[in-house]
Amino acid sequence: MAWNKMTSYKKTKEWKAVNQGAGEEIKASADEMEGETKRKCDAMLLAAQKEAGDVRQQALRAAQATREEGKKEAEALVAAAEKQAEDIRTKTQKERKAVLAQTEREAYEILERAQEEAAEVRERAAQAARSICQSTMKEARGIYLELQDEMNAMIDGINQAQNSFMKSYKEVHQILDTIPGKLIQLDGEEDELED
């Protein structure tokens, strides 16, 4: 232990001697150390600023990518809605044409049958007595009213098909009208990210 104290004392003494002899060197190198420290601090500051700029650029790129992805998704939704609306419109037009064609065929057949029956009635009326003629005319009137009722029912069916088409068309447009609001909201979020 005494040896350790002695060694420690000797080292301290030697250190003082070295420092006293090199006092001027220490004073002279203090300015150099300050300059070196300042250069290191400046280098560290530049590195930190560069890293902060890199992080900001990465954040901006991520925000831009998110915006682009949102825009693509919105465009895909709009395209899908437009396609669905077009499909609904096409399907409704086909159904409407089919109903109209079927109605026209049925009306033509009914008209042909009514004309044939009317011709038969006229022939029988000419050959039969007045009472039979009146009975036949009453029957012809009933057929005509039934035909008119059927035509009215068919027209109502066509009107219902048209109303259904318009309702579907309006619903699709309501869906399309809500999508641009989301796009505007996405643009606002982009401004906040840039700020």
Secondary structure as a PSIPRED ss2 file (coil, helix, strand):
# PSIPRED VFORMAT (PSIPRED V4.0)

   1 M C   1.000  0.000  0.000
   2 A H   0.000  1.000  0.000
   3 W H   0.000  1.000  0.000
   4 N H   0.000  1.000  0.000
   5 K H   0.000  1.000  0.000
   6 M H   0.000  1.000  0.000
   7 T H   0.000  1.000  0.000
   8 S H   0.000  1.000  0.000
   9 Y H   0.000  1.000  0.000
  10 K H   0.000  1.000  0.000
  11 K H   0.000  1.000  0.000
  12 T H   0.000  1.000  0.000
  13 K H   0.000  1.000  0.000
  14 E H   0.000  1.000  0.000
  15 W H   0.000  1.000  0.000
  16 K H   0.000  1.000  0.000
  17 A H   0.000  1.000  0.000
  18 V H   0.000  1.000  0.000
  19 N H   0.000  1.000  0.000
  20 Q H   0.000  1.000  0.000
  21 G H   0.000  1.000  0.000
  22 A C   1.000  0.000  0.000
  23 G H   0.000  1.000  0.000
  24 E H   0.000  1.000  0.000
  25 E H   0.000  1.000  0.000
  26 I H   0.000  1.000  0.000
  27 K H   0.000  1.000  0.000
  28 A H   0.000  1.000  0.000
  29 S H   0.000  1.000  0.000
  30 A H   0.000  1.000  0.000
  31 D H   0.000  1.000  0.000
  32 E H   0.000  1.000  0.000
  33 M H   0.000  1.000  0.000
  34 E H   0.000  1.000  0.000
  35 G H   0.000  1.000  0.000
  36 E H   0.000  1.000  0.000
  37 T H   0.000  1.000  0.000
  38 K H   0.000  1.000  0.000
  39 R H   0.000  1.000  0.000
  40 K H   0.000  1.000  0.000
  41 C H   0.000  1.000  0.000
  42 D H   0.000  1.000  0.000
  43 A H   0.000  1.000  0.000
  44 M H   0.000  1.000  0.000
  45 L H   0.000  1.000  0.000
  46 L H   0.000  1.000  0.000
  47 A H   0.000  1.000  0.000
  48 A H   0.000  1.000  0.000
  49 Q H   0.000  1.000  0.000
  50 K H   0.000  1.000  0.000
  51 E H   0.000  1.000  0.000
  52 A H   0.000  1.000  0.000
  53 G H   0.000  1.000  0.000
  54 D H   0.000  1.000  0.000
  55 V H   0.000  1.000  0.000
  56 R H   0.000  1.000  0.000
  57 Q H   0.000  1.000  0.000
  58 Q H   0.000  1.000  0.000
  59 A H   0.000  1.000  0.000
  60 L H   0.000  1.000  0.000
  61 R H   0.000  1.000  0.000
  62 A H   0.000  1.000  0.000
  63 A H   0.000  1.000  0.000
  64 Q H   0.000  1.000  0.000
  65 A H   0.000  1.000  0.000
  66 T H   0.000  1.000  0.000
  67 R H   0.000  1.000  0.000
  68 E H   0.000  1.000  0.000
  69 E H   0.000  1.000  0.000
  70 G H   0.000  1.000  0.000
  71 K H   0.000  1.000  0.000
  72 K H   0.000  1.000  0.000
  73 E H   0.000  1.000  0.000
  74 A H   0.000  1.000  0.000
  75 E H   0.000  1.000  0.000
  76 A H   0.000  1.000  0.000
  77 L H   0.000  1.000  0.000
  78 V H   0.000  1.000  0.000
  79 A H   0.000  1.000  0.000
  80 A H   0.000  1.000  0.000
  81 A H   0.000  1.000  0.000
  82 E H   0.000  1.000  0.000
  83 K H   0.000  1.000  0.000
  84 Q H   0.000  1.000  0.000
  85 A H   0.000  1.000  0.000
  86 E H   0.000  1.000  0.000
  87 D H   0.000  1.000  0.000
  88 I H   0.000  1.000  0.000
  89 R H   0.000  1.000  0.000
  90 T H   0.000  1.000  0.000
  91 K H   0.000  1.000  0.000
  92 T H   0.000  1.000  0.000
  93 Q H   0.000  1.000  0.000
  94 K H   0.000  1.000  0.000
  95 E H   0.000  1.000  0.000
  96 R H   0.000  1.000  0.000
  97 K H   0.000  1.000  0.000
  98 A H   0.000  1.000  0.000
  99 V H   0.000  1.000  0.000
 100 L H   0.000  1.000  0.000
 101 A H   0.000  1.000  0.000
 102 Q H   0.000  1.000  0.000
 103 T H   0.000  1.000  0.000
 104 E H   0.000  1.000  0.000
 105 R H   0.000  1.000  0.000
 106 E H   0.000  1.000  0.000
 107 A H   0.000  1.000  0.000
 108 Y H   0.000  1.000  0.000
 109 E H   0.000  1.000  0.000
 110 I H   0.000  1.000  0.000
 111 L H   0.000  1.000  0.000
 112 E H   0.000  1.000  0.000
 113 R H   0.000  1.000  0.000
 114 A H   0.000  1.000  0.000
 115 Q H   0.000  1.000  0.000
 116 E H   0.000  1.000  0.000
 117 E H   0.000  1.000  0.000
 118 A H   0.000  1.000  0.000
 119 A H   0.000  1.000  0.000
 120 E H   0.000  1.000  0.000
 121 V H   0.000  1.000  0.000
 122 R H   0.000  1.000  0.000
 123 E H   0.000  1.000  0.000
 124 R H   0.000  1.000  0.000
 125 A H   0.000  1.000  0.000
 126 A H   0.000  1.000  0.000
 127 Q H   0.000  1.000  0.000
 128 A C   1.000  0.000  0.000
 129 A C   1.000  0.000  0.000
 130 R H   0.000  1.000  0.000
 131 S H   0.000  1.000  0.000
 132 I H   0.000  1.000  0.000
 133 C H   0.000  1.000  0.000
 134 Q H   0.000  1.000  0.000
 135 S H   0.000  1.000  0.000
 136 T H   0.000  1.000  0.000
 137 M H   0.000  1.000  0.000
 138 K H   0.000  1.000  0.000
 139 E H   0.000  1.000  0.000
 140 A H   0.000  1.000  0.000
 141 R H   0.000  1.000  0.000
 142 G H   0.000  1.000  0.000
 143 I H   0.000  1.000  0.000
 144 Y H   0.000  1.000  0.000
 145 L H   0.000  1.000  0.000
 146 E H   0.000  1.000  0.000
 147 L H   0.000  1.000  0.000
 148 Q H   0.000  1.000  0.000
 149 D H   0.000  1.000  0.000
 150 E H   0.000  1.000  0.000
 151 M H   0.000  1.000  0.000
 152 N H   0.000  1.000  0.000
 153 A H   0.000  1.000  0.000
 154 M H   0.000  1.000  0.000
 155 I H   0.000  1.000  0.000
 156 D H   0.000  1.000  0.000
 157 G H   0.000  1.000  0.000
 158 I H   0.000  1.000  0.000
 159 N H   0.000  1.000  0.000
 160 Q H   0.000  1.000  0.000
 161 A H   0.000  1.000  0.000
 162 Q H   0.000  1.000  0.000
 163 N H   0.000  1.000  0.000
 164 S H   0.000  1.000  0.000
 165 F H   0.000  1.000  0.000
 166 M H   0.000  1.000  0.000
 167 K H   0.000  1.000  0.000
 168 S H   0.000  1.000  0.000
 169 Y H   0.000  1.000  0.000
 170 K H   0.000  1.000  0.000
 171 E H   0.000  1.000  0.000
 172 V H   0.000  1.000  0.000
 173 H H   0.000  1.000  0.000
 174 Q H   0.000  1.000  0.000
 175 I H   0.000  1.000  0.000
 176 L H   0.000  1.000  0.000
 177 D H   0.000  1.000  0.000
 178 T H   0.000  1.000  0.000
 179 I H   0.000  1.000  0.000
 180 P H   0.000  1.000  0.000
 181 G H   0.000  1.000  0.000
 182 K H   0.000  1.000  0.000
 183 L H   0.000  1.000  0.000
 184 I H   0.000  1.000  0.000
 185 Q H   0.000  1.000  0.000
 186 L H   0.000  1.000  0.000
 187 D H   0.000  1.000  0.000
 188 G H   0.000  1.000  0.000
 189 E H   0.000  1.000  0.000
 190 E H   0.000  1.000  0.000
 191 D H   0.000  1.000  0.000
 192 E H   0.000  1.000  0.000
 193 L H   0.000  1.000  0.000
 194 E H   0.000  1.000  0.000
 195 D C   1.000  0.000  0.000
